[in-house]
Amino acid sequence: MSENNLRLLCFDNAALLPSGSLPHATRIIESFVPPDKQSTQFQADTLDFCRTHPDALNRTCVPGHITASAFLLDPSRNRFLLHHHRKLQLWLQFGGHCESGNLPGESLREAQEESGIKELAIHPSPIDLDIHRVSPPGKTPHLHYDCAFLVIAPPDAEAKRSEESLDLGWFSCNKLETAPPTAITPIMTTSGKTQEIVLEKRLHRLAVISKRLAALL
């Protein structure tokens, strides 16, 4: 990985401006270097979906659509912040729909809005691709073709819950990396409560990837 690929971009960087372009999003997905067979398959399936669905960026695309998410690490690179999603009732990374067409730009915007933390910086290359089914209340179940990025919080960052979330919590990368994917994991939320969650395989896998990449920054 070159030094150029290790750069971090701030919110006002021109490279993060909305493009409104599916080809732009496709180029970002093509730049992803899969670390394993599953990631290779996710990349192939996502690119095939983009080729066969010109409206892949639109949330109105019924089979599914492209989303952008952010794994937000603290400056020590030892913990990342997740939120308890209000609609889906799951602990997830920050993220959302990407109708702007700029995947890293949308990832950073969602992270900033949903964490309440300003002056975030993002690694512009994807750290993971994932395809998962969601069933929002009152909507038809569909697929999210998610492109995840690494976002770094500034020193002394204080998270603030948005209306999208029921709560926020800091997760230890070490604990997630070594815990079995179905482990019950205690976390301390930003509201001061201790909660236990069932660690999903997807979060376990991304915790490993996030830590591996963070070590290079």
Secondary structure, 3 states (H helix, E strand, C coil): CCCHHHCCEECCCHHHCCCCCHHHHHHHHHHCCCCCHHHHHHHHHHHHHHHHCCCCCCCCCCCEEEEEEEEEECCCCCEEEEEEECCCCCEECEEEECCCCCHHHHHHHHHHHHHCCCCCEECCCCCEEEEEEECCCCCCCEEEEEEEEEEECCCCCCCCCCCCEEEEEEEEHHHHHHCCCCCEEEEEECCCCEEEEECCHHHHHHHHHHHHHHCCC
